[in-house]
Amino acid sequence: MEKIVFLDRDGVINKDGYGWTKDNYITRWEDFYFLPKVLEALKKLKEEHFTCIIISNQQCIAKGLMTIEELSFITNKMIEKIKESGGDIAKVFYCPHSKSANCLCKKPKPGLFFDAQKNLGIKNLEEKFYIGDMDRDIEAGKNAGLKTILVLSGKTKRGDVAKWTYKPDFECENLLDASNIVIKNSR
């Protein structure tokens, strides 16, 4: 069985920029803060032989708040710090488009998952997990045929899910809790 887990970035791996950065996005490495227990969770997933793949909307590119090169710099620094802590990110897939672009890769559409599947030779997405912090993450994961885990370390508050059309398969506090769910349900 392929041991693969998909992760959102902002609100799952790092502190979301909304409400405290200049433009509500993480556009500088100086504003990138790993959330508590994230590095431990990623190390644990690697030790259990999971391939971790990031799937993230980054419309700050379309808004002109940062360039692809600046996003790549942040991504490379993030991956470097994760590796230094014993974890690993195999690949990162970003949608840089605006909401109005109506592209196939912007969550809640599942295009980035299918791109990852094709690029990495993943046999199927069934029985794989997507960990996110918002309703569009859960919807995107469901649209791709994945099991979904909502972490409450980002924008979503406990109780918000009651209003959502798409419900997560699991709900937990943070990425470490989510990694434990993934490991337990993949044995």
ChimeraX attribute file (.defattr): number of C-alpha atoms within 10 A of each C-alpha:
attribute: neighborCount
match mode: 1-to-1
recipient: residues
	/A:1	7
	/A:2	14
	/A:3	19
	/A:4	20
	/A:5	22
	/A:6	25
	/A:7	23
	/A:8	22
	/A:9	24
	/A:10	25
	/A:11	23
	/A:12	26
	/A:13	28
	/A:14	20
	/A:15	21
	/A:16	24
	/A:17	19
	/A:18	15
	/A:19	9
	/A:20	12
	/A:21	13
	/A:22	11
	/A:23	12
	/A:24	12
	/A:25	21
	/A:26	25
	/A:27	21
	/A:28	13
	/A:29	14
	/A:30	8
	/A:31	17
	/A:32	20
	/A:33	15
	/A:34	19
	/A:35	18
	/A:36	16
	/A:37	13
	/A:38	20
	/A:39	22
	/A:40	17
	/A:41	21
	/A:42	25
	/A:43	21
	/A:44	19
	/A:45	24
	/A:46	18
	/A:47	12
	/A:48	12
	/A:49	13
	/A:50	24
	/A:51	18
	/A:52	21
	/A:53	22
	/A:54	21
	/A:55	28
	/A:56	22
	/A:57	22
	/A:58	23
	/A:59	18
	/A:60	21
	/A:61	19
	/A:62	16
	/A:63	12
	/A:64	9
	/A:65	13
	/A:66	17
	/A:67	15
	/A:68	15
	/A:69	10
	/A:70	15
	/A:71	20
	/A:72	12
	/A:73	14
	/A:74	19
	/A:75	15
	/A:76	13
	/A:77	14
	/A:78	19
	/A:79	18
	/A:80	14
	/A:81	14
	/A:82	19
	/A:83	16
	/A:84	12
	/A:85	13
	/A:86	16
	/A:87	24
	/A:88	23
	/A:89	19
	/A:90	13
	/A:91	15
	/A:92	20
	/A:93	17
	/A:94	19
	/A:95	20
	/A:96	21
	/A:97	19
	/A:98	16
	/A:99	12
	/A:100	6
	/A:101	10
	/A:102	10
	/A:103	14
	/A:104	14
	/A:105	22
	/A:106	24
	/A:107	24
	/A:108	19
	/A:109	19
	/A:110	20
	/A:111	19
	/A:112	24
	/A:113	25
	/A:114	16
	/A:115	14
	/A:116	19
	/A:117	14
	/A:118	12
	/A:119	10
	/A:120	12
	/A:121	9
	/A:122	14
	/A:123	10
	/A:124	13
	/A:125	20
	/A:126	10
	/A:127	17
	/A:128	20
	/A:129	26
	/A:130	30
	/A:131	31
	/A:132	35
	/A:133	29
	/A:134	22
	/A:135	22
	/A:136	16
	/A:137	27
	/A:138	27
	/A:139	23
	/A:140	25
	/A:141	28
	/A:142	21
	/A:143	16
	/A:144	20
	/A:145	18
	/A:146	23
	/A:147	20
	/A:148	28
	/A:149	28
	/A:150	27
	/A:151	26
	/A:152	19
	/A:153	23
	/A:154	23
	/A:155	16
	/A:156	16
	/A:157	13
	/A:158	11
	/A:159	8
	/A:160	11
	/A:161	16
	/A:162	9
	/A:163	9
	/A:164	13
	/A:165	10
	/A:166	18
	/A:167	17
	/A:168	23
	/A:169	13
	/A:170	14
	/A:171	20
	/A:172	16
	/A:173	15
	/A:174	25
	/A:175	29
	/A:176	21
	/A:177	16
	/A:178	24
	/A:179	24
	/A:180	14
	/A:181	16
	/A:182	25
	/A:183	16
	/A:184	9
	/A:185	11
	/A:186	15
	/A:187	7
